[in-house]
Amino acid sequence: MGHRIRIENQKEGTSILQALQAQGEYILAPCGGNGTCGKCRVRFVQDAPAPSQADRKILSEAEIAAGVRLACRTAAVDGAVIEIEAGDEKQMDVASGFALKGAPVPAPGQKETEEGGIIAAVDIGTTTIAMSAVDTGSGRVLGTSTGINHQRSWGADVISRMEASNQGKGGLLQKSIRADLDLLREKLGLTQDTRMVISGNSTMEHLLQGLSCETLGVAPYTPVDISLHEYENMTILPGISTFVGADIVSGIVACGIDQSEEICILVDLGTNGEMAIGNRDRIISASTAAGPAFEGGNISCGVAGIPGAVSSMEITDGNARVQTIGNLPPAGLCGTGVLETVYELLKEELVDETGLLDDEYFDDGFPVAEGIVFTNKDVREVQLAKAAVRAGLEVLLEEYGADYDQIGKLYIAGGFGQKINLEKAVGIGLLPEELLDRMVPVGNSSLAGAVMAACDPSVLERMRAVGENAEETALAENPLFSDLYMDNMFFPEQD
């Protein structure tokens, strides 16, 4: 595995995962330590403890014999030496670009301003972070740096992070994100007191500020503060609600929806499926629990967008042909690879409209590449995610009183949305075929909005107005959403 760590000064009853978190060591744990994802693997250099029931269920006999255990299900013992993955996710392909009319563009050459004229614009995503150094005088982007959000060690989704915070881990989560921001500023050659403009979902902004998450995850889902405000040396951009945060407000403004005459839609396809519809007269937003499937989470051989991740896949004569990030040997399936795999299995009639994998592959999964399979459980994860996104989109249209003919553009934001194959997304029913010719991938619109806000105070006022005036529809309480969700669990028939 590569990276050796000694466990030190741990209380009785602490798991290896908790010990690593306390020691500031990052380890992937998408399920939040519930023993179900199998991703928090560590190897004991010697004296491996007896395997747990979860170990025996998830790990192979060879792995167990080699001393591999699940960190979340293994007690920490002072002095134990373990190995963890060397951290190839440091090379994750993080979305930081944006393609928006009027947005600042990267400047060639070296920085030409004094430090005081530079602000760091930041998008804090649940999975990744992107930071741009912005020359506030010229409005140019001087450089961009990206990384992973190491809070992933407490779970892949916002609910897991809320729960961890409410269980007394809020200080560790805040320390983690601050360390990530410090590292990105250092990589950009900025000082630790460089001012930042922060965009992100409401949970990420709460954790950054050390705010309580007690009321975020329970009805009526009341945030502590999602207004436009100052915190230490940061401008915290406003959100609309607990589940529709500043990342969507930034995207709405960056795409110009708040000033548009025509009705447009923004869909941010990330760990959470957030979306908005409207124009300068009215905006309605919503959030749906799409889950992390489109970022490789909860997929048996899923990985983030790291070098070697399968990003594209076709089935020819019954065999998979793949393309990977960096053209390296396949290491797993990232979000786009997951989507394309489902599409290809549908096209080849190896998955039926109910999501059932062909008998030949039902037990062991379809072989995508050496050591990488796609299982029936993986198909179901995609079904759940795409049904939630599509049903949410159709509820928004109904609530707004619009039909597809009235939509000017469907903006697709987020890292997954930036590299998505739109035809295949339509093919599995994730996005509506009626809007295919009006779909516009825009990249990281949350970062774009933060960059614009760093340069122009009037953008901050536009964001304040959107945050205060945009409506939200609660999908979980809408009976139409439930009906549409069940309908969209089925895959469309393939031509």
Secondary structure, 3 states (H helix, E strand, C coil): CEEEEECCCCCCCCEHHHHHHHCCCCCCCCCCCCCCCCCCEEEECCCCCCCCHHHHHHCCHHHHHCCEEEHHHCECCCCCEEEEECCHHHHCCCCCCECCCCCCCECCCCCCCCHHHEEEEEEECCCEEEEEEEECCCCEEEEEEEEECHHHHHCCCHHHHHHHHHHHHHHHHHHHHHHHHHHHHHHCCCCCCCCEEEEECHHHHHHHHCCCCCCCCCCCCCCCCCCCEEECCEEECCCCCCCCCHHHHHHHHHCCHHHCCCEEEEEEECCCEEEEEECCCCEEEEEECCCHHHHCCCCCCECCCCCCEEEEEEEECCEEEEEEHHHCCCCEECHHHHHHHHHHHHHCCCECCCCCECHHHHCCCEEEECCEEECHHHHHHHHHHHHHHHHHHHHHHHHHCCCHHHEEEEEEECHHHHHCCHHHHHHCCCCCHHHHHHEEEEECHHHHHHHHHHHCHHHHHHHHHHHHHCEECCHHHCHHHHHHHHHHCCCCCCC
